[in-house]
């Protein structure tokens, strides 16, 4: 009489894989429409964020700039293991550049193997069987209902006059500037398009987006320019510069992707800060 193998006959890795597979919901259930799977609110990721850290099966992810040279392994090609870096996989797949941006990530069942390749300056690794994968889908694959439009709400950062765009955690950020930046000493390079090491709040006054009273502006990071022009506007003189690696511009909320209805209330934690508050004192990665 043939005997069946027991769990003691398997290696530790195989045991773990069998346990995880047993936990997956293989029972019969009603088909799920794609509309209902997708989160309305995007997730603001770090370069190291992996798909397994996301709760929903379909998620819009906002990646920061600078992930090309960041840490975060990637396994697979087009179909990736769920412990791979989402943002670095997005660059590898050609969905994003090093400037960051938004992608739609969809979790899938695991595969028997994952192929290695080099694309867009990122080399991925090959791997054997793994229990969960993810791919990138287009936003048009998940059209919302007519009465449920998507609204993109950028994170909010309270800045000092000295804060530069390269210090922001995401590609698009709402920045709250304090009063008194007109006479501050921080430099600004450029006109309308500024180097990403320029003072955001002083550039906002120069661009006519704010006065010396401060207020809110929306900053969008862009690739670097071959040159930046100097000019004097609204009491602020900017400097010219040659080639630089990163830029930023000011945009309006109506120009943001999916801004088809009034912005949703942010679910970010809110902290009331003092002038001396430092970012290292915050408990969350993204904080209003």
C-alpha positions as CSV (number, residue, x, y, z in Angstrom):
1,X,0.0,0.0,0.0
2,X,1.4,3.4,-1.1
3,X,2.2,5.8,1.8
4,X,1.7,9.6,1.5
5,X,4.5,11.9,2.6
6,X,3.9,13.7,5.9
7,X,4.9,17.3,6.6
8,X,8.0,16.1,8.4
9,X,9.3,14.8,5.1
10,X,9.5,18.3,3.6
11,X,12.2,21.0,4.0
12,X,11.6,24.0,6.2
13,X,11.0,26.3,3.2
14,X,8.5,23.9,1.6
15,X,6.7,23.6,5.0
16,X,6.3,27.3,5.1
17,X,5.1,27.4,1.5
18,X,2.5,24.7,2.2
19,X,1.2,26.5,5.3
20,X,0.9,29.8,3.4
21,X,-0.9,28.1,0.5
22,X,-3.3,26.5,3.0
23,X,-4.2,30.0,4.3
24,X,-5.1,31.3,0.8
25,X,-8.9,31.5,0.2
26,X,-9.5,28.8,-2.4
27,X,-13.1,28.3,-1.6
28,X,-15.9,29.2,-4.0
29,X,-17.1,32.7,-3.9
30,X,-19.0,35.1,-6.1
31,X,-16.9,36.9,-8.8
32,X,-15.5,40.2,-7.7
33,X,-15.7,43.1,-10.1
34,X,-12.5,45.0,-10.6
35,X,-14.3,48.3,-9.6
36,X,-14.7,47.1,-6.0
37,X,-11.1,46.0,-5.5
38,X,-9.4,49.2,-6.1
39,X,-8.7,51.6,-3.2
40,X,-10.0,55.2,-3.8
41,X,-7.1,56.8,-1.9
42,X,-3.5,56.3,-3.2
43,X,-0.7,55.0,-1.0
44,X,2.4,57.2,-0.7
45,X,5.2,54.7,-0.8
46,X,8.9,54.7,0.0
47,X,11.4,53.3,-2.4
48,X,11.6,50.2,-0.2
49,X,7.8,49.6,0.1
50,X,6.9,46.1,-1.1
51,X,3.5,44.8,-2.4
52,X,3.1,42.5,0.6
53,X,2.9,45.6,2.8
54,X,-0.3,46.8,1.0
55,X,-3.7,45.6,2.2
56,X,-5.8,45.8,-0.9
57,X,-5.4,43.6,-4.0
58,X,-5.4,46.7,-6.3
59,X,-3.8,49.9,-5.1
60,X,-2.7,53.2,-6.7
61,X,0.8,53.8,-5.4
62,X,2.6,57.2,-5.5
63,X,6.4,56.7,-5.7
64,X,8.9,59.3,-4.6
65,X,11.8,60.5,-6.8
66,X,15.2,58.9,-6.5
67,X,14.4,55.1,-6.4
68,X,16.7,54.2,-9.2
69,X,19.7,54.1,-7.0
70,X,17.8,53.3,-3.7
71,X,17.9,50.0,-1.8
72,X,15.1,47.6,-2.5
73,X,15.6,44.2,-4.2
74,X,13.3,43.2,-7.1
75,X,12.6,39.6,-8.2
76,X,11.0,38.9,-11.6
77,X,10.3,40.5,-14.9
78,X,6.8,42.1,-15.6
79,X,5.5,39.7,-13.0
80,X,7.3,40.3,-9.6
81,X,7.4,38.6,-6.2
82,X,5.3,40.5,-3.7
83,X,8.3,41.1,-1.5
84,X,9.9,43.2,-4.3
85,X,10.2,47.0,-4.2
86,X,7.1,48.4,-5.9
87,X,8.7,51.6,-7.0
88,X,12.0,50.1,-8.3
89,X,9.9,47.4,-10.1
90,X,7.9,50.2,-11.7
91,X,11.1,51.8,-13.1
92,X,12.3,48.4,-14.3
93,X,8.9,47.8,-16.1
94,X,9.1,51.2,-17.8
95,X,6.0,52.5,-15.9
96,X,8.0,55.3,-14.1
97,X,11.3,57.1,-14.3
98,X,13.6,58.1,-11.5
99,X,11.4,61.2,-11.1
100,X,8.7,59.1,-9.4
101,X,5.0,59.2,-10.0
102,X,1.9,57.1,-9.8
103,X,1.3,53.4,-10.8
104,X,-1.5,50.9,-10.2
105,X,-0.3,47.7,-8.6
106,X,-2.4,44.5,-8.7
107,X,-1.6,41.4,-6.7
108,X,-1.8,38.0,-8.4
109,X,-1.3,34.4,-7.4
110,X,2.3,33.2,-7.2
111,X,4.3,31.6,-10.0
112,X,6.5,28.6,-10.4
113,X,9.5,30.8,-11.3
114,X,10.5,34.4,-11.9
115,X,12.9,35.6,-14.5
116,X,15.8,38.0,-14.1
117,X,16.5,40.9,-16.5
118,X,18.1,44.3,-16.8
119,X,15.9,47.2,-17.9
120,X,16.0,51.0,-17.4
121,X,19.2,50.6,-15.3
122,X,17.7,48.2,-12.8
123,X,18.7,44.5,-12.7
124,X,16.2,42.2,-11.2
125,X,16.9,38.7,-9.8
126,X,15.4,35.3,-10.7
127,X,13.7,33.1,-8.2
128,X,11.8,29.8,-7.9
129,X,8.3,29.2,-6.7
130,X,6.7,32.0,-4.7
131,X,3.2,32.3,-3.3
132,X,2.1,35.9,-4.3
133,X,3.0,38.1,-7.3
134,X,2.2,41.6,-8.5
135,X,1.9,43.3,-11.8
136,X,1.3,46.9,-13.0
137,X,-2.1,47.7,-14.5
138,X,-3.3,50.9,-16.2
139,X,-5.8,53.1,-14.4
140,X,-8.3,52.6,-17.3
141,X,-8.6,48.9,-16.3
142,X,-10.3,50.0,-13.1
143,X,-12.8,52.7,-14.2
144,X,-14.7,54.0,-11.2
145,X,-18.5,54.3,-11.2
146,X,-19.9,57.6,-12.5
147,X,-20.9,58.7,-9.0
148,X,-17.6,57.7,-7.4
149,X,-14.8,59.7,-9.1
150,X,-11.2,59.3,-8.0
151,X,-9.7,62.3,-6.3
152,X,-5.9,62.6,-5.9
153,X,-5.0,64.3,-2.6
154,X,-1.3,65.0,-2.1
155,X,0.3,64.8,1.4
156,X,0.7,68.0,3.3
157,X,4.0,69.2,4.7
158,X,4.5,72.2,7.0
159,X,7.7,73.9,5.8
160,X,10.3,76.4,7.1
161,X,11.6,79.1,4.8
162,X,14.7,77.0,4.2
163,X,13.0,73.8,3.0
164,X,14.0,72.7,-0.5
165,X,11.9,70.6,-2.9
166,X,14.5,67.8,-2.7
167,X,13.5,67.3,0.9
168,X,9.9,66.4,0.1
169,X,8.9,62.7,0.4
170,X,6.7,62.5,-2.7
171,X,6.6,63.8,-6.3
172,X,3.5,66.0,-5.6
173,X,3.2,67.7,-2.2
174,X,1.0,70.4,-0.6
175,X,3.4,72.7,1.3
176,X,2.3,75.1,4.0
177,X,4.8,78.0,4.1
178,X,5.2,80.3,7.2
179,X,5.1,84.1,7.1
180,X,8.3,86.2,6.8
181,X,10.1,84.3,4.0
182,X,10.5,87.4,1.8
183,X,13.5,88.6,3.8
184,X,14.9,85.2,4.6
185,X,18.4,84.4,3.3
186,X,17.8,81.1,1.4
187,X,18.7,81.0,-2.2
188,X,16.5,80.4,-5.2
189,X,17.7,79.4,-8.7
190,X,15.5,79.7,-11.8
191,X,12.3,81.4,-12.9
192,X,9.0,79.4,-13.0
193,X,11.0,76.2,-13.1
194,X,13.4,76.1,-10.1
195,X,16.3,73.8,-9.0
196,X,15.1,71.3,-6.4
197,X,17.6,72.7,-3.9
198,X,15.9,76.1,-4.0
199,X,13.8,77.4,-1.1
200,X,10.2,76.4,-1.8
201,X,8.5,79.2,0.1
202,X,10.7,82.0,-1.3
203,X,10.3,80.5,-4.9
204,X,6.5,80.6,-4.2
205,X,6.7,84.4,-3.5
206,X,8.9,84.9,-6.5
207,X,6.4,83.0,-8.7
208,X,3.5,85.1,-7.3
209,X,1.8,82.0,-5.7
210,X,2.2,83.5,-2.2
211,X,2.9,86.7,-0.4
212,X,5.1,87.3,2.7
213,X,2.1,86.2,4.8
214,X,2.7,82.6,3.8
215,X,0.1,80.0,2.8
216,X,-0.4,76.8,0.8
217,X,1.1,75.8,-2.5
218,X,1.3,72.5,-4.4
219,X,4.9,71.5,-5.5
220,X,5.5,69.1,-8.3
221,X,8.9,67.6,-8.8
222,X,10.2,67.4,-12.4
223,X,13.4,66.2,-14.1
224,X,16.4,68.5,-14.2
225,X,16.9,71.2,-16.8
226,X,20.0,72.2,-18.8
227,X,19.8,75.8,-17.5
228,X,17.8,78.0,-15.2
229,X,17.1,81.7,-15.7
230,X,17.5,84.5,-13.2
231,X,14.9,87.2,-12.6
232,X,13.5,89.6,-10.0
233,X,9.9,89.4,-9.0
234,X,7.8,90.4,-6.0
235,X,10.9,91.5,-4.1
236,X,12.9,88.3,-4.6
237,X,15.9,88.0,-7.0
238,X,16.7,84.5,-8.2
239,X,20.0,83.3,-9.6
240,X,20.8,81.6,-12.9
241,X,22.4,78.2,-13.1
242,X,23.5,75.6,-15.6
243,X,22.6,71.9,-15.7
244,X,21.0,70.5,-12.6
245,X,19.6,67.1,-11.7
246,X,16.1,68.0,-10.4
247,X,13.5,70.7,-10.7
248,X,10.2,71.7,-9.3
249,X,7.2,73.8,-10.4
250,X,4.0,75.1,-8.7
251,X,0.7,73.6,-9.9
252,X,-2.9,74.0,-9.0
253,X,-5.2,71.3,-7.5
254,X,-7.3,71.3,-10.7
255,X,-4.3,70.2,-12.7
256,X,-3.7,67.1,-10.6
257,X,-4.6,63.7,-12.0
258,X,-8.1,62.4,-11.2
259,X,-9.1,65.8,-9.7
260,X,-12.7,65.5,-10.8
261,X,-14.4,66.3,-7.5
262,X,-13.6,68.4,-4.4
263,X,-10.5,66.9,-2.6
264,X,-11.2,64.2,0.0
265,X,-10.4,64.8,3.6
266,X,-6.9,63.6,4.3
267,X,-6.5,60.6,6.6
268,X,-2.9,61.6,7.4
269,X,-2.1,62.1,11.1
270,X,-2.1,65.8,12.0
271,X,0.6,67.3,14.3
272,X,0.5,70.9,15.5
273,X,4.2,72.0,15.4
274,X,6.3,74.7,16.9
275,X,8.9,76.6,15.0
276,X,11.6,74.4,16.5
277,X,9.9,71.1,15.6
278,X,12.1,68.7,13.6
279,X,11.0,65.9,11.2
280,X,12.7,63.3,13.3
281,X,10.2,64.0,16.1
282,X,7.3,62.8,13.9
283,X,6.0,59.3,14.4
284,X,4.7,58.7,10.8
285,X,6.5,58.7,7.4
286,X,4.0,61.2,5.9
287,X,2.4,63.7,8.4
288,X,0.2,66.7,8.0
